[in-house]
Amino acid sequence: MATTFTTIFTGTTTATTTTTLKITITTTPITTSSSTVTTASTAATPTNSTPQKGSYTPLPARTVAGIVIGTAIGLAFITFVATYMWMRCRSNRRQEFDSTHALQHRPNRPHNTSTASSHSTSGQGDFNFLPPTIEDRAISNKVWTLLEQISLHVENFYSDSIQDVMTTAAKAELAARFNSPYLPKPVEALLESARHPSVVIEHCLCFDILRAISPSSDPGFSFLPREFVLLPSQMKDIKNPSERSIAQRSLALSSWRTLSVYLRPQPFNDRTYLTFLDEAIEQAVQSASLAFAAFQNHRHKSEDRIYNLTEIMKSAAEIGVLLFSQPNGFLWEWGTAGNREDGGTSRDSRQSTVMMVVVSPSLVKETDEKGRKVDKKIVLVEKVRRRI
């Protein structure tokens, strides 16, 4: 005979799911020769109840914010990668076009110097490793700052009234180093007769410093590396060159300057050059101190004056190397000493004699980046004239 027992257990597993466990136990007697054995079978039937329609659990605010931020970052990254790949493909296509275009338009006459030099000075062709040309505005700002520093140096450390007697050594130094050809009179005579000797001193300092950073000037006064000044100084011995020879020389010098800067070790990393520069500047400062000692303003210490002039000359040396490294040709234009505007005498409204002096010259760009003469000179810095 079988007996059935049924037990139902009900429990809750989650917030939205109810589980019912139904257990049925059936006993069946089994008769054997020795005993009766009762077996039990157990059946468990789990059932899940369905959650109520319309009920949900909202996501936490932090989780939503994380999803939004992660999505934004992912989209930004994908956009960046896509833009980078597009620009890279565009650049490659442009380079391929430029190479093909250059081959298709190669000049038929390579002996034409104006065409052949364009590759060496414009940063193309076989010379694309050379540094690019610096903009005119950057050069003019550097030069203007240098000239302004010289003017302020004279204003602060020198006086229009003579402070001491001009010694024989001072006169000799004036004649040897500061007797500028752009003055209307010898510098010693101007200093003794001028109403404003400081104007003459400013002219002399500008003349001496700018000469020291010009490659075509006397190597004995130069702040530039010797390699930059020896060749231009030797070219002065060429007499009566033809117009064609001058043009070809300008093209050659343009390439020579840029290649010299590239091949030579960087001057301001070269200990040999730095030692030479320190010695040259020290000598120039001593010469200025001796020549204009009678007009020094004693309200300032000599150490301050020497330090200030030394720093100005170091800045000038850097500008000189910068100008030399450019494929363009630059020129300092002082004018003519006898010119009424550039350093002569004139009469003012009271009919009194007025003497003018160019205290700082104009900086002119006379050749383009290919070394060719420009049709009209480009003035980067204007000259400054003052009464003395």
Helices and strands as residue ranges (DSSP letters): E 3-12, E 18-31, E 36-48, H 61-104, H 113-116, H 118-121, G 125-127, H 136-157, H 168-177, H 187-193, H 197-212, G 219-221, H 226-234, G 235-237, H 243-263, G 267-269, H 271-291, G 293-295, H 302-325, E 330-333, H 340-343, E 345-347, E 353-360, E 362-367, E 373-381, E 384-387
